[in-house]
Amino acid sequence: MSRVCELTGKKPMVGMNSSHANNKTKRRYLPNLNDVTLQSETLGRGIKLRITASALRSVDHRGGLDAFLAKAKDDTLSANALKVKKEIAKAQAANA
């Protein structure tokens, strides 16, 4: 399972541990990923995603999954999230 956020595209970063004696060793900074089910108001069902805690706050801030995906760039979304975005856009066009 890859450690990449499905909505924001955040990945592990590389850095250094620094000891008291200032010895440096490589380390990885992993994103805070959580398995969540977000409700889509347009589709009327839940969508299972693996996203970071900061992405979850961003979804809440923008007013839900539908609003977040409407503003999100396609290159940052995973294949699963991009598929959901297109389903939501198609459903909204049919309702309008």
C-alpha positions in Angstrom: 0.0 0.0 0.0 1.5 3.3 -1.1 1.8 6.1 1.4 0.2 8.8 -0.8 -2.8 11.0 0.0 -5.5 10.4 -2.6 -6.8 14.0 -2.6 -3.7 16.1 -2.1 -0.9 13.8 -3.4 1.3 14.2 -0.3 4.1 11.7 -0.2 6.8 10.7 2.3 9.7 13.2 2.6 13.3 12.6 3.3 15.3 14.3 6.0 18.0 13.8 8.7 17.9 12.7 12.3 20.4 14.8 14.3 21.9 13.3 17.5 23.2 15.3 20.5 26.7 14.8 19.0 25.3 16.2 15.7 25.7 12.9 13.9 23.3 12.8 10.9 21.3 9.7 9.7 18.7 9.6 7.0 15.0 9.2 8.0 11.6 9.4 6.3 8.8 11.8 7.3 5.6 9.9 6.6 2.2 11.7 5.9 -0.5 11.2 8.5 -2.8 8.9 6.5 -6.2 7.8 7.6 -8.8 5.5 6.0 -12.0 7.5 5.9 -15.4 7.2 4.3 -16.6 10.6 3.1 -20.3 11.2 2.1 -21.1 12.6 -1.3 -24.3 14.6 -1.2 -24.7 14.5 -5.0 -24.1 10.7 -5.3 -25.9 9.9 -2.1 -23.3 7.4 -0.9 -20.1 7.1 0.9 -16.7 7.1 -0.8 -13.8 5.2 0.9 -10.5 7.1 0.6 -7.0 7.1 2.2 -6.2 10.7 2.9 -4.1 12.8 5.3 -5.5 14.5 8.3 -4.8 17.9 6.8 -6.8 16.9 3.6 -9.7 15.9 5.9 -9.7 19.4 7.4 -9.5 20.9 4.0 -12.6 18.9 2.9 -14.5 20.1 5.9 -13.3 23.7 5.3 -14.5 23.7 1.7 -17.9 22.4 2.6 -17.7 18.6 1.9 -16.3 16.2 -0.6 -18.3 17.5 -3.6 -17.0 21.1 -3.2 -13.5 19.9 -2.5 -13.3 17.8 -5.7 -14.9 20.6 -7.8 -11.9 22.9 -7.0 -9.2 20.2 -6.9 -6.7 19.9 -9.7 -6.8 16.7 -11.6 -3.0 16.0 -11.4 -3.0 15.8 -7.6 -6.0 13.4 -7.4 -5.6 9.6 -7.5 -7.3 7.5 -10.1 -10.0 6.6 -7.7 -10.7 10.2 -6.6 -10.6 11.4 -10.3 -13.3 8.7 -11.1 -15.4 10.0 -8.2 -15.0 13.6 -9.4 -16.2 12.7 -12.9 -19.2 10.8 -11.4 -20.1 13.8 -9.3 -19.8 16.2 -12.3 -21.9 13.9 -14.4 -24.6 13.7 -11.7 -24.7 17.4 -11.2 -25.0 18.0 -14.9 -27.9 15.6 -15.1 -29.7 17.3 -12.2 -29.3 20.8 -13.6 
